[in-house]
């Protein structure tokens, strides 16, 4: 059977048996979901209306072909519309959770994992949360991050290669998993 060079949309899902990246559900914490909703609300209620006023004022400055303020405001309007569409798409794919049902048998979303670097013995701890949850200083990483992907599905005693500085991987051993 010869497959076409390009398979789009629903047809691709049916042929491959998988949803595309665009259609995958995003697991997010309730606080990050609220922040994303607030961002959308800010775009719709504040930033777009302000930009519309800026376009109107710039239009009054005369010849639109040579009007930098007008061109700039119109370009920002396109940026705002793209961002609005992106946030709406992300929200439509999101599923809020509090991660209270996280299993501790293996590393998964909603777990805190203790790692020891092999060799060396330095210990590290990471909490793996939702798609929009990241705080490097607190060692909170999104389940979509390379680090989370490297340890996902591993049990206590398993080893993994995690990304390090300057694209150098480090070998770690999982020493504990907590909800």
Secondary structure as GFF3:
##gff-version 3
##sequence-region A 1 179
A	DSSP	alpha_helix	9	16	.	.	.	ID=ss1
A	DSSP	three_ten_helix	21	23	.	.	.	ID=ss2
A	DSSP	beta_strand	26	29	.	.	.	ID=ss3
A	DSSP	alpha_helix	30	42	.	.	.	ID=ss4
A	DSSP	pi_helix	43	47	.	.	.	ID=ss5
A	DSSP	alpha_helix	48	59	.	.	.	ID=ss6
A	DSSP	three_ten_helix	64	66	.	.	.	ID=ss7
A	DSSP	alpha_helix	68	93	.	.	.	ID=ss8
A	DSSP	beta_strand	94	97	.	.	.	ID=ss9
A	DSSP	beta_strand	112	117	.	.	.	ID=ss10
A	DSSP	beta_strand	123	129	.	.	.	ID=ss11
A	DSSP	three_ten_helix	136	138	.	.	.	ID=ss12
A	DSSP	beta_strand	140	142	.	.	.	ID=ss13
A	DSSP	alpha_helix	146	151	.	.	.	ID=ss14
A	DSSP	beta_strand	159	163	.	.	.	ID=ss15
A	DSSP	three_ten_helix	165	167	.	.	.	ID=ss16
A	DSSP	beta_strand	169	178	.	.	.	ID=ss17
###
